[in-house]
Amino acid sequence: MDGRLKNGSFNLDRFIDVYGLIPTWFNEGVFRAINAPISYSPYVNLIKNADNKRFVEKWHLMDSWLQDQVPFTGGVFRQLVNDFIKENKLMKGSFTVHGKKVDLENITANLLVISSKNDNLVLEEQSRPMMDLVSSEDKTFLVVEAGHTSLAFSGKMGTLADQWLCSRS
């Protein structure tokens, strides 16, 4: 769907006009599609790994998160898709908040960007250009073996952030 959103072949306006709110089933479906085939067969995976306590705990966290969606307002969803996916305004320097241009060059704080090799939502080639756009002198770009949500659920993000922050405190 990301390709269809970018090239405009998915009629987002029609979808929003019909639903008003982006329904929770749509959000859940999108996240399950991103994590396919794992999320389309969650109970099969649970049964296959029922004797693995760590897997069961992580499965429960992921399944709870996937089912705990809230509806998006149509206008917010439209703006999110148009500004960040279709037009890439943040990276192009044309994104505004309350009429004021958001300029990544104004970021001077130490910066850690973590990208996941198996991320289907935010690809490495989408996040890497940020390193050239910010003015921070201390910039770290890490690529780890994980997916978009597994980075957080595996604990890797916390561990990496902790190491990075501790080395600077």
N, C-alpha and C positions, 0 to 999 in steps of 0.2 A: 504494500500500500504506500510506503514511503515514496517510491518512484512515481506512483500515480498522484500523490499529493504535490510533489515537486513540479511535475510537468503539467498539472492542472486537469488531468483526465478524470480525477475523482471529483464529483460535483459536491464539494464541501458545503456551499451555500444552500443547495437543495436539501442536503442531509440536515443541516442546522435548522432550516425553515420548517421541516417536517417535525423534528423532535423538540426544538427549543432548547432543551437541556440535552447534553450528550449523555445518554443513559449509561448506567453502571454496567449493563451487560456488554455495551460496546467497548468501554474501557477494559473490562476483564478480558474480552475477546482479543483485543489488540495485544495485551500483555501475554496472553496464552499463545497467540500466534508468534510473537517474538521468541518465546521460549520453546517453540515446537521442536521435536515431538514430545518433549518431557511434559509440558503442561497440558497436552491433549490426552495424555494417558496417565494422569497422576496416580490413580488408584492401582494401576498395574505396577508402576514403579514402587509404590508403597508396599504392595504385597511381595514383590520380588526382593525387597530389601528390609522386610519386617524384622529380621534378626539383627539389623545394624542400628543400634540406638542413636548414633550420631545422624545417620541418614534420616531416620524417622523424625527426629527433632527439627532438622533442617527442612524436611518435606512439610511438616506442620507449619513452620514459619512462612514458607513460600506460599503454601496453599491458603493460609489465613490472609496473607498480604494480597494475593490475587483476588480473593473474594471480598476484600474490604475496600472496594472502590466507592468513590462518591461521584455523583453526576457533575460534569463540567457545565458551566453556563455556555450556551452556544456562542455568544460574543467573545468570550475569553478564548474558547477553543479556536474560533475563526482567526483571532488576532495571533494566537500562538503559532498556528500553522502558517499563516501568511507571513508574519514577521520573522520567525526563526527557521522555518523549513523552506518555504517557497522563495522568499526574498533574502534570506540570510543577513538580515539587517545588522545584527550585532557585530558580525565579523567584517561587514562592509563599512561599518562606522555610520550607519544611517538610522540606528535604533534610537528612539527618544522615550523619555519618561517625563510626563508632565511638561512636554514641550522642550525639554533640555536634552541635548544629544549625549548619548552614552559613549564615551570615548575610552576604549580599552587602554590607550596610551597613558591615561591618567592613573592606571594601577601601578603603584611603585612598591607596594608591600611584597615581602617574600611570597613566592607563589609555588604551590605544588599542584601539578595536574597529573592525575592518574588515569590512564587509559587501559582498557581491557582488550586483549587480543581477540576474544570471542564476543565482543559487544556488537549486537545487531542494531542497537538504537543510536548510539553515538560512536561512530567509527573513529579509529585512531587518526585518519587523515582529516577528520573534521575538527578534532580538538588540538592537534599539533600546531596549526597556524597561529593559535592564540599566543604561543611562546614568542613569536615575532612581533605581535601587536601590543603587548604590554611593555611598560618601561622598567619593570622590576629588574634589579641587578642580580638578585638571587632567585633564579628560576630553575625548577626541577620538573622534568617530564619523565614519568615512569610508565612503562608498558608491562602489564602483568598478565599471566595466564588466568583468565577468568572471563565471565560474561558480565552483562550490565548489572543484573541484580545479584549474581553470585559473588561479585566483588564485595558487596556489603554483607551478605549472608554468610560468607565463608570466614569473615573476620579479617581478611587481607587488608581491606581499606583502613580499618582501625589500627592494625599493626604498622602498616606503612606510614600512616599519618603520625602515629606516636613516635616512630623512629625519626622521622623528618623533623617534627617539632622538638623532640628532645635534643637533637643535634644543634638546635638553634636557640635553646633557652639557657 
